[in-house]
Amino acid sequence: MVVRLLTGKNIAGALQYNEQKVLSGQAQRLYIGNYPDPETTNWSWLAKREMLEFLASKNPRVEKPTVHISLAFHPDEQLSDKQLRQITGQFLASAGYGKQPYILYQHQDTAHPHVHIVTVCVDRNGRKISDTFIRNRLNAIRKDIEIQFGLVQAEGQQPAQNIPIITGIGEPFGGRISQEQTKAALDATIQHVLNEYNCTSFADLSRLLDRFHIQVRTLIRNVQGRESTGVVFRLTDGDKAVSPAIKASKLIGKPTFNRLKAIFEQGQIKKEQLRPAFLNRLQRELTAFSSLTESDFYATLRAVGVQVIDDGQTYLYLDTHTKTLWNEVELGKPYSKVALQKEFSTHTERLSIQISPEEGQSLGRQVARQYAIYREQTGSNFESQVIEAFPFTQLVRQLRAEGVATDRAITAVRQFEQYKQGQLTLMRAREGAEFRRSATNYVELASQLTLSPSGRLAFLRAVDITLLEGVVTHRHNPQLKLPLIASQQENLMTSSYGHRVVFGKNFPVGEKRLYEWLAVGERLTGGHFDSVNMNRLQKMLPSDLWSQVGKQYNEYQAGLLTQQMSGNKEWATVEQFYRQGILIQPDGSTFRVGHYKTDPATHVDLSEETVNQLRLLGYGEHQFRTYQAGLETPLGRQMIQLANALAVGNQGRVDGARRLIYFANQKSIPFFADDMTLLLDLTRRSQENVNQKSLSNDLKDQPIRALTDRPDNNGIRFQSMAGLTETTIGENDRHLRGIRRN
């Protein structure tokens, strides 16, 4: 057995060398040792690398933490996978690496059976594994293993039997690489970088790929008189190219110039969103020190997932949490190499401020108040996420604005953060339990909806739940997960319905709350019915749930009508309910109220006082029939959509309703700049085409009282072309928000 041991700085380089062998079919991963999640590690490049980098970060004084070992055997030795694992385990245990996470690769690119092992020499406590007399110790271990496992002894073997392996961690490729091997390596690595890292420019991409020993270049060519920009990639040994140049168009991922530009544009948007949180993290860590050495500066940031890269002239900051590379210009002068070099000290000392208990309590209350304001402003549903990305900078800034000295503000905010960090475990557990409960209920509700399987998944997305490979997660907090059992998946994805229902990115707050109540089987409350889309509910709810919702919705509308009619004998109130799809139906000695899409059996009787007020207004069977027919017209449905959008004050929905109205009616409806004027015009037009003669014949024995000709003092009156109805808009309609007036 021949042993080779190499150490170096670049963990990714050692892993990449072996992973590219796997991709090209020249090696296989034989074993994942001492990783917390071997199954995930087996397929995840990130999991392989980050575990080793995490251990290396525990002792930044170790300059070369990477350990890359190869064990080569005689060509006559045919060893099974189990034997190779046993030999490797024994070797690592004897060398002091028995508890270290490691990855074992079996290479098949030579006639000699051999394995490669990648690990690090820093243990979980941050201690460096001793390499004293390492050559002599490994030689002794080799001899013991040869005897224990009956292997051919290395002494006396010819040098030609040594295998060609990596010559240095910083030089992952030996010799010239073929075009086929180059394509395989480039495809895997470039796709990994583009998928995992937030790239915003060719400079970013070049710096990131350089860490993986890949060179990227843009070439400007003149093609048929037009300027064209191409992109080529090469493998390097860290300095010079060791492979032929490969055009982007020849790779499977097609990372061409135009595609990369589109990726960079999206990356820039994401980067702008990430910038405040990243600056916050830098300030929180660095303000903990009154003085700091350069080496401790590197170590401090590395411990929180920030790798500082010195390119000679400037500092680059790689955020390993969000996979984003920042240059010092993007972060500001305080984080430039020039500014920091002036601030570095010969010793490191933490900031220490003495605050009395009374002052501490007062400052604590100030921080807690600002923290509550921040949570309300950001609208985060999960406090654990707020704590994980703790708004250190924002809170310090607010305290300083209130007159607190900077050092005291920093100390107070840091103490509050420590307090919140102490609650984090319990908070995550509580949020996880709540998510599992609500997600279970939502999945059960979705399985009952009269929608196709894709429609049910769209519904779940609209309530912030996504389903992937049998696991549901929260759209805004992927850490929250709920595995579904087979029967749950089957019920969800089995449907004979084909209803098409359009969902936006999110439901309105009221409608989302309604689904929460339906999911847990609780009784609904009326205050959230204002923004509910009843047409959508009718299409997607099974009959029993639709009846339940309809009954409670109509009860809410009956109470609302009674409240608004109390002491207010205006026709505008009746018209206001008509515009929202609410019908008032005479029924013998009383009136019943309900949404026109709901079952009449769910309509609700009005109070005697409200009935008398409606009779005084002259409301009767004829007007009910006119309204009923008007709501069934296309214009009537468009009127309801616009009225509901105005009621919830959502200008985006208002604009969408306006576009639909003008598209559907082309030039038959004049353009109104004012939303309410358009709504009133739709109210009039929805009733104009109703067959009044037919209605009159049906009701010829019932007198029809002329509608009042007196508008409200502050109202606007529209006389119908048929001369039968008059629409007024007064104070009762002014609760509608989002109205633009000329």
MOMO-V753460 format. One record per backbone hydrogen bond with DSSP energy under -1.0 kcal/mol. CO is the residue of the C=O (numbers start at 1). NH is the residue of the N-H. If there is no record, write none. Layout:
# MOMO-V753460
co = {CO | CO}
nh = {NH | NH}
This chain:
# MOMO-V753460
co = {2 | 4 | 6 | 8 | 9 | 10 | 11 | 12 | 13 | 14 | 15 | 16 | 17 | 18 | 19 | 20 | 21 | 22 | 26 | 28 | 31 | 33 | 37 | 38 | 40 | 44 | 45 | 46 | 47 | 48 | 49 | 50 | 51 | 52 | 53 | 55 | 56 | 59 | 65 | 66 | 67 | 68 | 69 | 70 | 71 | 72 | 74 | 80 | 81 | 82 | 83 | 84 | 85 | 86 | 87 | 88 | 89 | 90 | 91 | 92 | 97 | 102 | 103 | 104 | 104 | 105 | 106 | 113 | 114 | 115 | 116 | 117 | 118 | 119 | 121 | 123 | 127 | 131 | 133 | 134 | 135 | 136 | 137 | 138 | 139 | 140 | 141 | 142 | 143 | 144 | 145 | 146 | 154 | 158 | 159 | 168 | 178 | 179 | 180 | 181 | 182 | 183 | 184 | 185 | 186 | 187 | 188 | 189 | 190 | 191 | 192 | 193 | 197 | 201 | 202 | 203 | 204 | 205 | 206 | 209 | 209 | 210 | 213 | 215 | 217 | 219 | 221 | 223 | 226 | 228 | 230 | 231 | 232 | 233 | 234 | 235 | 240 | 242 | 246 | 247 | 248 | 254 | 256 | 257 | 258 | 259 | 260 | 261 | 262 | 263 | 264 | 265 | 266 | 267 | 268 | 269 | 270 | 271 | 274 | 275 | 276 | 277 | 278 | 279 | 280 | 281 | 282 | 283 | 286 | 288 | 291 | 292 | 293 | 294 | 295 | 296 | 297 | 298 | 299 | 301 | 302 | 305 | 307 | 309 | 314 | 315 | 316 | 317 | 318 | 319 | 319 | 323 | 324 | 326 | 327 | 328 | 332 | 333 | 336 | 337 | 338 | 340 | 349 | 349 | 356 | 357 | 358 | 359 | 360 | 361 | 362 | 363 | 364 | 365 | 366 | 367 | 368 | 369 | 370 | 371 | 372 | 373 | 374 | 375 | 382 | 383 | 384 | 385 | 387 | 390 | 391 | 392 | 393 | 394 | 395 | 396 | 397 | 398 | 399 | 400 | 405 | 406 | 407 | 408 | 409 | 410 | 411 | 412 | 413 | 414 | 415 | 416 | 417 | 418 | 423 | 424 | 425 | 426 | 427 | 428 | 429 | 430 | 431 | 432 | 433 | 434 | 435 | 436 | 437 | 438 | 439 | 440 | 441 | 442 | 443 | 445 | 449 | 452 | 453 | 454 | 455 | 456 | 457 | 458 | 460 | 461 | 462 | 464 | 466 | 468 | 470 | 471 | 472 | 473 | 477 | 480 | 482 | 485 | 486 | 487 | 488 | 489 | 508 | 509 | 510 | 511 | 512 | 513 | 514 | 515 | 516 | 517 | 525 | 526 | 529 | 532 | 533 | 534 | 535 | 536 | 537 | 540 | 542 | 543 | 544 | 545 | 546 | 547 | 548 | 549 | 550 | 551 | 552 | 553 | 554 | 555 | 556 | 557 | 558 | 559 | 560 | 561 | 565 | 568 | 571 | 572 | 573 | 574 | 575 | 577 | 578 | 581 | 583 | 585 | 587 | 590 | 591 | 592 | 593 | 594 | 595 | 599 | 600 | 604 | 607 | 608 | 609 | 610 | 611 | 612 | 613 | 614 | 615 | 620 | 621 | 622 | 623 | 624 | 625 | 626 | 627 | 630 | 633 | 634 | 635 | 636 | 637 | 638 | 639 | 640 | 641 | 642 | 643 | 644 | 645 | 646 | 650 | 651 | 652 | 653 | 654 | 655 | 656 | 657 | 658 | 659 | 660 | 661 | 665 | 674 | 675 | 676 | 677 | 678 | 679 | 680 | 681 | 682 | 684 | 690 | 691 | 692 | 693 | 694 | 695 | 699 | 712 | 716 | 718 | 725 | 727 | 729 | 730 | 733}
nh = {72 | 70 | 68 | 66 | 11 | 14 | 15 | 16 | 17 | 18 | 19 | 20 | 21 | 22 | 23 | 24 | 26 | 25 | 108 | 106 | 104 | 102 | 41 | 42 | 44 | 48 | 49 | 50 | 51 | 52 | 53 | 54 | 55 | 56 | 57 | 58 | 59 | 62 | 121 | 8 | 119 | 6 | 117 | 4 | 115 | 2 | 77 | 84 | 85 | 86 | 87 | 88 | 89 | 90 | 91 | 92 | 93 | 94 | 95 | 97 | 100 | 33 | 118 | 30 | 31 | 116 | 28 | 73 | 107 | 71 | 105 | 69 | 103 | 67 | 129 | 126 | 123 | 134 | 137 | 138 | 139 | 140 | 141 | 142 | 143 | 144 | 145 | 146 | 147 | 148 | 149 | 151 | 157 | 161 | 162 | 171 | 182 | 183 | 184 | 185 | 186 | 187 | 188 | 189 | 190 | 191 | 192 | 193 | 194 | 195 | 196 | 197 | 199 | 205 | 206 | 207 | 208 | 209 | 210 | 212 | 214 | 213 | 236 | 234 | 232 | 230 | 228 | 226 | 223 | 221 | 219 | 248 | 217 | 246 | 215 | 242 | 237 | 177 | 233 | 250 | 251 | 256 | 260 | 261 | 262 | 263 | 264 | 265 | 266 | 267 | 268 | 269 | 270 | 271 | 272 | 273 | 274 | 275 | 278 | 279 | 280 | 281 | 282 | 283 | 284 | 285 | 286 | 287 | 289 | 351 | 349 | 345 | 297 | 298 | 299 | 300 | 301 | 302 | 303 | 306 | 305 | 320 | 318 | 316 | 311 | 328 | 309 | 326 | 307 | 323 | 324 | 198 | 319 | 317 | 330 | 332 | 335 | 336 | 340 | 341 | 342 | 344 | 290 | 291 | 360 | 361 | 362 | 363 | 364 | 365 | 366 | 367 | 368 | 369 | 370 | 371 | 372 | 373 | 374 | 375 | 376 | 377 | 378 | 379 | 386 | 387 | 388 | 389 | 390 | 392 | 395 | 396 | 397 | 398 | 399 | 400 | 401 | 402 | 404 | 403 | 409 | 410 | 411 | 412 | 413 | 414 | 415 | 416 | 417 | 418 | 419 | 420 | 421 | 422 | 427 | 428 | 429 | 430 | 431 | 432 | 433 | 434 | 435 | 436 | 437 | 438 | 439 | 440 | 441 | 442 | 443 | 444 | 445 | 446 | 447 | 448 | 451 | 456 | 457 | 458 | 459 | 460 | 461 | 462 | 465 | 464 | 507 | 475 | 473 | 471 | 484 | 468 | 482 | 466 | 480 | 474 | 472 | 489 | 490 | 491 | 492 | 493 | 512 | 513 | 514 | 515 | 516 | 517 | 518 | 519 | 520 | 522 | 528 | 529 | 532 | 534 | 537 | 538 | 539 | 540 | 541 | 450 | 546 | 547 | 548 | 549 | 550 | 551 | 552 | 553 | 554 | 555 | 556 | 557 | 558 | 559 | 560 | 561 | 562 | 563 | 564 | 565 | 568 | 570 | 575 | 576 | 577 | 578 | 579 | 582 | 581 | 596 | 594 | 592 | 590 | 587 | 606 | 585 | 604 | 583 | 598 | 602 | 603 | 593 | 611 | 612 | 613 | 614 | 615 | 616 | 617 | 619 | 618 | 624 | 625 | 626 | 627 | 628 | 629 | 630 | 631 | 633 | 637 | 638 | 639 | 640 | 641 | 642 | 643 | 644 | 645 | 646 | 647 | 648 | 650 | 737 | 654 | 655 | 656 | 657 | 658 | 659 | 660 | 661 | 662 | 663 | 664 | 665 | 668 | 678 | 679 | 680 | 681 | 682 | 683 | 684 | 685 | 686 | 688 | 692 | 695 | 696 | 697 | 698 | 699 | 702 | 715 | 729 | 727 | 720 | 718 | 716 | 733 | 736}
